[in-house]
Structure formats: C-alpha cells, structure tokens
Amino acid sequence: MTEEETADPAMTFCAACRCNETIPDLSVEDNRAKWARLEAAKRRLFCELNMLNLDFGSAADGCAFPLSFDFKADRSSGSGGFREMDEGEVVYTGHDSGKITINIREADDAEREKLRVILGEKHRTLIGHFRHEIAHYFWEKWFGGAPPPECIRLFGDPGNPPYQEALERYYNSGPPPDWNRRFISTYATMHPFEDWAETFAFYLDMEASLFTARSLHLLEADVPADFDTRLDTMQEMGIRLNEMNRTMGLPDLVPEIVPAPAREKLRFVDRCVRANGAIANVPVA
Ligand SMILES: [Zn+2]
C-alpha cells in the first residue's frame, strides 16, 4: 500500500470498522473484551442488513446518510463509587442523526442483567441494542421529519406528545395496562419512535432466527416469502424453542406475543425493508 492509501480509512479498515468513530479506551482493563463483544454483535447486525439488501454505510463509503458508532464509557471520578455522577458524565445508549452511541457497560454481562431486572425486560442483549438503534437510523434515513401517512396511522404522530414529555410520562407511570393488546413490548408504548424501533428490532430478530433455523435444517421447508406465513412460522418455532429453554432453566427464546395491531405494524416494516425505504414515497393504497 502507498502512504496515501494507508492514511485513507477506506483502504485500511473493513466496512464494519469504517463506521466506528469512537472505540473504548483500550488502556482500561476489560475494555478490549467488551469491545470484542460489541463488534461481534455489530457484525451480526451488518450481516443481516446485507442479507436484507438494506442500504447503509459510513461516510468513507460515500453513504448519503452515514452510519457511525460511538462506544463510550461513563466518565466516573474513579473515587470508588458512592458519588452520583453528573449529567455530562453519563453515556446514554441511543441514536442521533446517523450516530449510534452504546454505553460499553452493556457489554458487561452482570451490569446488563442488573439493568434488565430493574427495567423489567424479558431480554436485554447486545444484538438487541444494535437492532433497536439501527431502527432509529432507518426511520431518520427513510422518513426524516416526514413519515408517510400510513406510518403515522400505525405508530402515531411523533410530534404529539413530544419525545421528552412521553419519556417522562413513561418513566413516571409505566406502560398502559392493556399494552400487550397493541404493542410488541412495554417500551414500545413510550413514543411512536420507540414503537417503531421495538417493532423493527423484533422484525430483525425474526428474520435472523428464520434464516439461522433454515441454515441449520431446523425448518423443513424454505423460509416462506409471504410475511404473515413467516411470522406464523416464527411463532410456532418460538413455542417449541421456548419449551427447550425452559427445559434448561433459561428465559424464553421468543417471549413476544404479537397482537393484531403489532402484526399490522410489522407488515408495514416488512414493506419498508423490501422497498429499502422507498415506500416513504409510495402513496398509501
Ligand atoms: Zn429507542
């Protein structure tokens, strides 16, 4: 390689690493192991996005809406733990304008499990975080501030209530008691953005699970092309795999029950994925 090529990130890093803007501080013990777990989950995500022919990439790849990652740790004083951290020292996992930030403590199994229990979640995994945050990326890439009418009909108006207000209401009052008749998860009830992200993440769970099951000959036939048949296959497979997990004392592999309104939202996600977002420009049928 010439010196110029070595200086060019497009020539020195793979497509997955080209999206990294901030990596963990490797002088801190254990951060290398945490980073390796994050990268393994990220690569699984990229593999699936490629399988689904979704368009994404880094600025170095010339992507019009570049995707990037910050893997960061909370900045603690190092004084040993009892001091509350200031707002500016806390890293929030989330997405903003193409940048996905992950707090690297999510790569610590004990920390992540503690948060899962506190937040009452059925699953909390690294791959789950990536699937949820990439959903926010695609919303912004495909819809920007103008989601198509069908999207608003299904998920609600993201401007009403405003995100911050919805966030405070959710953490003060929790999900509505009938949430499981309309949503895929409790967190999906928080705001239309989160409903989209939770629904999209379930869709990616489903597509990856069906693909893996077929590759390992756990499914007798090819993965069906029709969305509703794929979801039914996933749910039937889920019942059997949940029983396997219970046999081993593990949490259910597929804890979600999909009510009719969530199925309709998933159908919309499927149409968007198949159109690679171009559905945003398609008039509602
Ligand atoms: Zn979110």
Residues whose N, C-alpha, C, O or C-beta is under 5 A from the ligand:
A	BS01	ZN	E194 A197
